[in-house]
């Protein structure tokens, strides 16, 4: 490694360290704690976004799994029996993750009461 590359890497680390350290010197004093309403608002938002993202991701994954299986069956119809059971198992596992997110969302909503 040439001397110029070493110096550039070292200078980059120094500048990066300074940029990470300097903002802490200008940090403000902590404000008053959030009210109970604000915390509940964020819990409700987290639960809503959590289930929305999980449903979107689950639907996307299930669509890709079924698409890949159907393409495989279209290329080799004789292998449909060997592809069907793993596809159903994969779909069930994907759906279980979405249901787990739903349970977590319900537990977060339960904290609002």
VEXTOR-962753 format. One record per residue (C-alpha): residue number from 1; residue in three letters; x, y, z. Coordinates in Angstrom, 2 decimals, always signed. Example, Ala and Ser with C-alpha at 12.3 -4.5 7.8 and 13.67 -1.06 7.14 Angstrom:
residues 2
ATOM  seq  type        x        y        z
ATOM    1   ALA   +12.30    -4.50    +7.80
ATOM    2   SER   +13.67    -1.06    +7.14
//
This chain:
residues 113
ATOM  seq  type        x        y        z
ATOM    1   UNK    +0.00    +0.00    +0.00
ATOM    2   UNK    +1.50    +3.30    -1.01
ATOM    3   UNK    +2.24    +6.08    +1.46
ATOM    4   UNK    -0.39    +8.35    -0.11
ATOM    5   UNK    -3.13    +5.73    +0.34
ATOM    6   UNK    -2.09    +5.17    +3.98
ATOM    7   UNK    -2.12    +8.90    +4.67
ATOM    8   UNK    -5.51    +9.30    +2.99
ATOM    9   UNK    -6.96    +6.46    +5.04
ATOM   10   UNK    -5.54    +7.90    +8.27
ATOM   11   UNK    -6.81   +11.40    +7.44
ATOM   12   UNK   -10.24   +10.00    +6.66
ATOM   13   UNK   -10.35    +8.22   +10.03
ATOM   14   UNK    -9.31   +11.40   +11.85
ATOM   15   UNK   -11.89   +13.53   +10.05
ATOM   16   UNK   -14.58   +10.89   +10.60
ATOM   17   UNK   -13.76   +10.69   +14.31
ATOM   18   UNK   -13.93   +14.46   +14.66
ATOM   19   UNK   -17.26   +14.61   +12.82
ATOM   20   UNK   -18.68   +11.97   +15.14
ATOM   21   UNK   -17.28   +13.58   +18.30
ATOM   22   UNK   -17.95   +17.29   +17.72
ATOM   23   UNK   -21.79   +17.22   +17.67
ATOM   24   UNK   -21.82   +15.81   +21.19
ATOM   25   UNK   -20.17   +19.02   +22.41
ATOM   26   UNK   -23.18   +21.00   +21.21
ATOM   27   UNK   -25.78   +18.67   +22.69
ATOM   28   UNK   -28.61   +20.40   +24.50
ATOM   29   UNK   -29.76   +19.65   +27.98
ATOM   30   UNK   -32.39   +16.95   +28.09
ATOM   31   UNK   -35.92   +18.26   +27.84
ATOM   32   UNK   -38.76   +17.30   +30.13
ATOM   33   UNK   -39.86   +13.69   +29.75
ATOM   34   UNK   -42.55   +12.93   +27.22
ATOM   35   UNK   -46.08   +12.91   +28.39
ATOM   36   UNK   -48.03    +9.66   +28.62
ATOM   37   UNK   -50.07   +10.72   +25.59
ATOM   38   UNK   -46.95   +11.07   +23.42
ATOM   39   UNK   -45.68    +7.64   +24.41
ATOM   40   UNK   -49.06    +6.06   +23.67
ATOM   41   UNK   -49.14    +7.81   +20.31
ATOM   42   UNK   -45.79    +6.31   +19.35
ATOM   43   UNK   -46.82    +2.86   +20.56
ATOM   44   UNK   -49.93    +3.02   +18.37
ATOM   45   UNK   -47.86    +4.17   +15.38
ATOM   46   UNK   -45.31    +1.41   +15.94
ATOM   47   UNK   -48.04    -1.23   +16.10
ATOM   48   UNK   -49.72    +0.08   +12.96
ATOM   49   UNK   -46.54    +0.36   +10.94
ATOM   50   UNK   -45.31    -3.00   +12.23
ATOM   51   UNK   -48.33    -4.91   +11.03
ATOM   52   UNK   -48.43    -2.98    +7.74
ATOM   53   UNK   -44.79    -3.76    +6.96
ATOM   54   UNK   -45.23    -7.40    +7.99
ATOM   55   UNK   -48.31    -7.81    +5.80
ATOM   56   UNK   -46.57    -6.18    +2.84
ATOM   57   UNK   -43.43    -8.29    +3.27
ATOM   58   UNK   -45.42   -11.48    +3.77
ATOM   59   UNK   -47.54   -10.87    +0.70
ATOM   60   UNK   -44.45   -10.12    -1.37
ATOM   61   UNK   -42.67   -13.27    -0.13
ATOM   62   UNK   -45.70   -15.48    -0.68
ATOM   63   UNK   -46.13   -14.11    -4.19
ATOM   64   UNK   -42.51   -14.85    -5.03
ATOM   65   UNK   -42.74   -18.35    -3.55
ATOM   66   UNK   -45.86   -19.23    -5.52
ATOM   67   UNK   -44.45   -17.68    -8.69
ATOM   68   UNK   -41.26   -19.71    -8.44
ATOM   69   UNK   -43.19   -22.90    -7.76
ATOM   70   UNK   -45.58   -22.33   -10.67
ATOM   71   UNK   -42.67   -21.63   -13.01
ATOM   72   UNK   -41.01   -24.84   -11.85
ATOM   73   UNK   -44.20   -26.82   -12.40
ATOM   74   UNK   -44.64   -25.24   -15.84
ATOM   75   UNK   -41.13   -26.34   -16.81
ATOM   76   UNK   -41.49   -29.84   -15.38
ATOM   77   UNK   -45.11   -30.88   -14.77
ATOM   78   UNK   -44.01   -34.26   -13.48
ATOM   79   UNK   -42.34   -32.66   -10.46
ATOM   80   UNK   -45.48   -30.89    -9.26
ATOM   81   UNK   -45.99   -33.36    -6.40
ATOM   82   UNK   -42.44   -32.78    -5.15
ATOM   83   UNK   -42.84   -29.00    -5.33
ATOM   84   UNK   -46.29   -28.65    -3.80
ATOM   85   UNK   -45.54   -29.75    -0.22
ATOM   86   UNK   -42.41   -27.56    +0.24
ATOM   87   UNK   -44.32   -24.61    -1.22
ATOM   88   UNK   -47.19   -25.07    +1.26
ATOM   89   UNK   -44.67   -25.43    +4.10
ATOM   90   UNK   -42.89   -22.25    +3.02
ATOM   91   UNK   -46.17   -20.35    +2.75
ATOM   92   UNK   -47.14   -21.50    +6.24
ATOM   93   UNK   -43.81   -20.35    +7.68
ATOM   94   UNK   -44.09   -16.98    +5.95
ATOM   95   UNK   -47.63   -16.55    +7.25
ATOM   96   UNK   -46.52   -17.51   +10.76
ATOM   97   UNK   -44.10   -14.58   +10.75
ATOM   98   UNK   -46.91   -12.22    +9.77
ATOM   99   UNK   -49.12   -13.65   +12.51
ATOM  100   UNK   -46.24   -13.21   +14.99
ATOM  101   UNK   -46.11    -9.54   +14.01
ATOM  102   UNK   -49.85    -9.33   +14.59
ATOM  103   UNK   -49.41   -10.79   +18.09
ATOM  104   UNK   -46.65    -8.27   +18.85
ATOM  105   UNK   -48.91    -5.46   +17.60
ATOM  106   UNK   -51.72    -6.66   +19.85
ATOM  107   UNK   -49.37    -6.75   +22.83
ATOM  108   UNK   -48.26    -3.17   +22.07
ATOM  109   UNK   -51.87    -2.04   +21.78
ATOM  110   UNK   -52.55    -3.80   +25.09
ATOM  111   UNK   -50.06    -1.45   +26.74
ATOM  112   UNK   -52.19    +1.53   +25.74
ATOM  113   UNK   -54.97    +0.65   +28.17
//
